[in-house]
Amino acid sequence: MTINIKPCTFEDSRKLQEISSETFYETFKEQNSAENMNAYLEKAFNIPQLEKELSNTSSQFFFVYFDNEVAGYLKVNTNDAQSEEMGEESLEVERIYIKKEFQKHGLGKYLFNKAVEIAMEGNKKKIWLGVWENNENAIAFYKKMGFVQTGAHSFYMGDDEQIDFIMTKTLV
Ligand SMILES: CC(C)(COP(=O)(O)OP(=O)(O)OC[C@H]1O[C@@H](n2cnc3c(N)ncnc32)[C@H](O)[C@@H]1OP(=O)(O)O)[C@@H](O)C(=O)NCCC(=O)NCCS
């Protein structure tokens, strides 16, 4: 069993689209209507949108491989790429997704440690993220990683306004 992380390049947009759509769908399909799900998948993960995000020098994407198969991915943002104005001393974990079949094997923690490494290299003071209030699995994972809830913001899934908890981990 080998685990590897590789940065995504601009040329990886299709591969990124596949894993982004697949993991988002399997995570949220049971709690959202098909219409809202499809609207979100089309808006968030179309190729021009992903290429725009891949070109942003304040964002970084990584694939995690389990025995040479893409098992998940990570997106982190700094500076203006953050989805809230958190300032230059923060790093946002915008997306961290592991395919269902590879969950609970330590891969989420492996990707999270990559985010910590990037934050430390950039002298960031904290890591933050937004997580849907009903995503109990992810909230439990983030608590295990040392995050605490520090706020909330709203988020649109299609036409459905949902609440995201803001969770923060202070780096020492
Ligand atoms: C949340 C997610 C990234 C966690 O990744 P994972 O690979 O399953 O988690 P890991 O195996 O790395 O777990 C790391 C630690 O967290 C703990 N953990 C993970 N999920 C947990 C849960 N639901 N409840 C309690 N602890 C949990 C593990 O026991 C492990 O503890 P340890 O360090 O003491 O061994 C993954 O489940 C996922 O991709 N979920 C779907 C997508 C999603 O919701 N992403 C977040 C969107 S905001």
The ligand as an SDF file (V2000), in Angstrom:
LIG
                    3D

 48 50  0  0  0  0  0  0  0  0999 V2000
  -13.9380   14.0390    5.9160 C   0  0  0  0  0  0  0  0  0  0  0  0
  -12.9180   13.1760    5.1680 C   0  0  0  0  0  0  0  0  0  0  0  0
  -12.0090   14.0820    4.3060 C   0  0  0  0  0  0  0  0  0  0  0  0
  -12.0370   12.4420    6.2010 C   0  0  0  0  0  0  0  0  0  0  0  0
  -11.0850   11.6650    5.5090 O   0  0  0  0  0  0  0  0  0  0  0  0
  -10.7810   10.1390    5.8990 P   0  0  0  0  0  0  0  0  0  0  0  0
   -9.6920    9.6790    5.0040 O   0  0  0  0  0  0  0  0  0  0  0  0
  -12.0350    9.3480    5.8970 O   0  0  0  0  0  0  0  0  0  0  0  0
  -10.2820   10.3030    7.4050 O   0  0  0  0  0  0  0  0  0  0  0  0
   -8.9570    9.6520    8.0520 P   0  0  0  0  0  0  0  0  0  0  0  0
   -9.0130    8.1770    7.8790 O   0  0  0  0  0  0  0  0  0  0  0  0
   -7.7510   10.3500    7.5450 O   0  0  0  0  0  0  0  0  0  0  0  0
   -9.1920   10.0100    9.5890 O   0  0  0  0  0  0  0  0  0  0  0  0
   -8.2990   10.8160   10.3440 C   0  0  0  0  0  0  0  0  0  0  0  0
   -8.7110   10.7670   11.7980 C   0  0  0  0  0  0  0  0  0  0  0  0
  -10.0280   11.3270   11.9150 O   0  0  0  0  0  0  0  0  0  0  0  0
  -10.9000   10.3690   12.5020 C   0  0  0  0  0  0  0  0  0  0  0  0
  -12.2030   10.4330   11.8250 N   0  0  0  0  0  0  0  0  0  0  0  0
  -12.4580   10.4360   10.5030 C   0  0  0  0  0  0  0  0  0  0  0  0
  -13.7860   10.4810   10.2900 N   0  0  0  0  0  0  0  0  0  0  0  0
  -14.3680   10.5040   11.5190 C   0  0  0  0  0  0  0  0  0  0  0  0
  -15.7040   10.5300   11.9720 C   0  0  0  0  0  0  0  0  0  0  0  0
  -16.7270   10.5520   11.1260 N   0  0  0  0  0  0  0  0  0  0  0  0
  -15.9400   10.5470   13.3010 N   0  0  0  0  0  0  0  0  0  0  0  0
  -14.9190   10.5330   14.2050 C   0  0  0  0  0  0  0  0  0  0  0  0
  -13.5970   10.5130   13.8160 N   0  0  0  0  0  0  0  0  0  0  0  0
  -13.3440   10.4910   12.4990 C   0  0  0  0  0  0  0  0  0  0  0  0
  -10.2690    9.0190   12.2300 C   0  0  0  0  0  0  0  0  0  0  0  0
  -10.6760    8.0590   13.1770 O   0  0  0  0  0  0  0  0  0  0  0  0
   -8.7930    9.3400   12.3370 C   0  0  0  0  0  0  0  0  0  0  0  0
   -8.3950    9.3620   13.6920 O   0  0  0  0  0  0  0  0  0  0  0  0
   -6.8950    8.9660   14.1460 P   0  0  0  0  0  0  0  0  0  0  0  0
   -6.0080   10.0680   13.6190 O   0  0  0  0  0  0  0  0  0  0  0  0
   -6.9650    8.9360   15.6310 O   0  0  0  0  0  0  0  0  0  0  0  0
   -6.6000    7.6440   13.5240 O   0  0  0  0  0  0  0  0  0  0  0  0
  -13.5990   12.0980    4.2900 C   0  0  0  0  0  0  0  0  0  0  0  0
  -14.4730   11.3340    5.1080 O   0  0  0  0  0  0  0  0  0  0  0  0
  -14.4020   12.6570    3.1330 C   0  0  0  0  0  0  0  0  0  0  0  0
  -13.8560   12.9100    2.0770 O   0  0  0  0  0  0  0  0  0  0  0  0
  -15.7230   12.8220    3.3160 N   0  0  0  0  0  0  0  0  0  0  0  0
  -16.6100   13.2140    2.2420 C   0  0  0  0  0  0  0  0  0  0  0  0
  -16.2980   14.5800    1.7140 C   0  0  0  0  0  0  0  0  0  0  0  0
  -16.4790   15.6600    2.7340 C   0  0  0  0  0  0  0  0  0  0  0  0
  -17.4490   15.7030    3.4730 O   0  0  0  0  0  0  0  0  0  0  0  0
  -15.4920   16.5810    2.7230 N   0  0  0  0  0  0  0  0  0  0  0  0
  -15.5170   17.7530    3.5570 C   0  0  0  0  0  0  0  0  0  0  0  0
  -16.3590   18.7950    2.9190 C   0  0  0  0  0  0  0  0  0  0  0  0
  -16.3550   20.2630    3.8980 S   0  0  0  0  0  0  0  0  0  0  0  0
  1  2  1  0
  2  3  1  0
  2  4  1  0
  2 36  1  0
  4  5  1  0
  5  6  1  0
  6  7  2  0
  6  8  1  0
  6  9  1  0
  9 10  1  0
 10 11  2  0
 10 12  1  0
 10 13  1  0
 13 14  1  0
 14 15  1  0
 15 16  1  0
 15 30  1  0
 16 17  1  0
 17 18  1  0
 17 28  1  0
 18 19  1  0
 18 27  1  0
 19 20  2  0
 20 21  1  0
 21 22  1  0
 21 27  2  0
 22 23  1  0
 22 24  2  0
 24 25  1  0
 25 26  2  0
 26 27  1  0
 28 29  1  0
 28 30  1  0
 30 31  1  0
 31 32  1  0
 32 33  2  0
 32 34  1  0
 32 35  1  0
 36 37  1  0
 36 38  1  0
 38 39  2  0
 38 40  1  0
 40 41  1  0
 41 42  1  0
 42 43  1  0
 43 44  2  0
 43 45  1  0
 45 46  1  0
 46 47  1  0
 47 48  1  0
M  END
$$$$
